[in-house]
Amino acid sequence: MARELAALQVVIDEKDATFRKDLATVIKLEIQGLTSLFQERVDNNVIQQISTATSYPQITTSRQAFLTNNLKNHNSSPGLSQVEKTQIIFLIILLAANLVGIGWLLINKKKKGIKV
């Protein structure tokens, strides 16, 4: 029984390491995407919230709070420049790609039997 428990612990540790590696990749991409789109508007607080996330929902919550705040500030202006429109379109594409990627990761985890 002890060997079985040890073998199960090894499997769990391997799957947890894979999940953490995938999560680290998503965190890196989120930070890169936001900083490339919003440059100096991405402050250290936002980067820290995303960097210390331990789950996909935490990343999403931090990103959404940042986007809500920044888009609210944009909506108060009378019009958007062409650069801002391009940034928003790129952001929407980036968000869609992130959602697809996260969905793909979750589907693969489910197929492998990993609880998220």
ABEGO torsion letter per residue (X at the ends): XAAAAAAAAAAAAAAAAAAAAAAAAAAAAAAAAAAAAAEAABBAAAAAAAAABABAAAAAAAAAAAAAAAAAAAAABABBBAAAAAAAAAAAAAAAAAAAAAAAAAAAAAAAGBBX
